[in-house]
Amino acid sequence: MNVLYFLVPLALLLAAAGVWAFIWSVRNGQFEDVETPAMRLLFDDESTSDDSNVS
C-alpha cells in the first residue's frame, strides 16, 4: 500500500509531461503537414554523380 504513495504521483507527473510535450509540439508546428512526408517516400530521388560510382 505504501508503494501507491510513490506510484500515483509518478504517474501524474508522467501524464503531465506527456500533455506538455503534446502542447509544445502543436505550438511549434510539428503537426502542420502530415501528408507530405508520406508522399516523399513515393518519389525517386534524383541520382547524383556519387551514386553512379557505386558497384
C-alpha positions as a Markdown table, in Angstrom:
| # | Residue | x | y | z |
|---|---|---|---|---|
| 1 | Met | 0.0 | 0.0 | 0.0 |
| 2 | Asn | 2.9 | 2.3 | 0.7 |
| 3 | Val | 4.1 | 2.0 | -2.9 |
| 4 | Leu | 1.0 | 3.8 | -4.1 |
| 5 | Tyr | 2.2 | 6.9 | -2.4 |
| 6 | Phe | 5.1 | 6.8 | -4.8 |
| 7 | Leu | 3.4 | 5.4 | -8.0 |
| 8 | Val | 0.4 | 7.7 | -8.1 |
| 9 | Pro | 2.4 | 11.0 | -8.1 |
| 10 | Leu | 4.9 | 9.4 | -10.5 |
| 11 | Ala | 2.0 | 8.5 | -12.9 |
| 12 | Leu | 0.6 | 12.0 | -12.6 |
| 13 | Leu | 4.0 | 13.5 | -13.3 |
| 14 | Leu | 4.5 | 11.4 | -16.4 |
| 15 | Ala | 1.0 | 12.2 | -17.7 |
| 16 | Ala | 1.6 | 15.9 | -17.2 |
| 17 | Ala | 4.9 | 15.6 | -19.1 |
| 18 | Gly | 3.1 | 13.9 | -22.0 |
| 19 | Val | 0.5 | 16.6 | -22.1 |
| 20 | Trp | 3.2 | 19.3 | -22.0 |
| 21 | Ala | 5.1 | 17.6 | -24.8 |
| 22 | Phe | 2.0 | 17.4 | -27.0 |
| 23 | Ile | 1.1 | 21.0 | -26.4 |
| 24 | Trp | 4.7 | 22.0 | -27.2 |
| 25 | Ser | 4.8 | 20.0 | -30.4 |
| 26 | Val | 1.5 | 21.5 | -31.6 |
| 27 | Arg | 2.6 | 25.1 | -30.9 |
| 28 | Asn | 5.9 | 24.5 | -32.7 |
| 29 | Gly | 4.2 | 23.2 | -35.9 |
| 30 | Gln | 5.1 | 19.5 | -35.7 |
| 31 | Phe | 1.7 | 18.6 | -37.0 |
| 32 | Glu | 1.4 | 21.3 | -39.7 |
| 33 | Asp | 1.9 | 19.0 | -42.7 |
| 34 | Val | 1.4 | 15.3 | -42.0 |
| 35 | Glu | 0.8 | 14.2 | -45.7 |
| 36 | Thr | 3.9 | 15.5 | -47.5 |
| 37 | Pro | 6.5 | 13.2 | -45.7 |
| 38 | Ala | 4.4 | 10.2 | -46.7 |
| 39 | Met | 4.3 | 11.3 | -50.3 |
| 40 | Arg | 8.0 | 11.9 | -50.4 |
| 41 | Leu | 8.6 | 8.2 | -50.0 |
| 42 | Leu | 6.8 | 7.5 | -53.3 |
| 43 | Phe | 9.0 | 9.7 | -55.4 |
| 44 | Asp | 12.5 | 8.7 | -56.5 |
| 45 | Asp | 15.4 | 10.9 | -55.6 |
| 46 | Glu | 17.5 | 12.3 | -58.5 |
| 47 | Ser | 20.7 | 10.4 | -58.7 |
| 48 | Thr | 23.9 | 12.2 | -58.1 |
| 49 | Ser | 27.3 | 11.6 | -59.6 |
| 50 | Asp | 28.4 | 9.8 | -56.4 |
| 51 | Asp | 25.7 | 7.2 | -56.8 |
| 52 | Ser | 26.9 | 6.2 | -60.3 |
| 53 | Asn | 30.4 | 5.2 | -59.0 |
| 54 | Val | 29.0 | 2.5 | -56.6 |
| 55 | Ser | 29.4 | -1.0 | -58.0 |
